[in-house]
Amino acid sequence: MARPVNNFAARATLAQPLMAALLLPLMLSLPSLMFCQLAAAQNLPDPTRPPTVLAAVVSAEAVSGPVLQSILIAPNRHIAIISGQTVALNGKYGDQTLIRMTETEVVLRNGKQLQILKLFPDFNKKSSQGNVSGKSKPYTTRP
């Protein structure tokens, strides 16, 4: 009597080399695809970094002269930080003397020449529409 042929075992034996031939290139290319994704992610710019245009403006301002960075006005001391150097009222910044301070600017004097440094050089304070009396205008309602 002839022994029955196990078709499942024969098919599985034939399928193994075929499956290995198909999966081997995929398994070998998978690490290289992952490495490409990691390399591409490293080229992303930092979203919190200021635009390069602002960096050029800041560097141009630093070259043009002293920059007022901070002002501290307290009852017992008046200090300004000019280009990283702490200068007290009537103190020296290079050849210049700090002669006046307000909340937004300082005045340096070198002989008869005065130099005004503003804390916010691009900010211009505007008066409130000519209201000289100091009283607020009544509210108006729109129809």
Summary of the structure (lengths in Angstrom):
residues: 143
radius of gyration: 37.3
end to end distance: 107.4
largest distance: 125.7
contacts: 246
relative contact order: 0.07
helix: 34%
strand: 26%
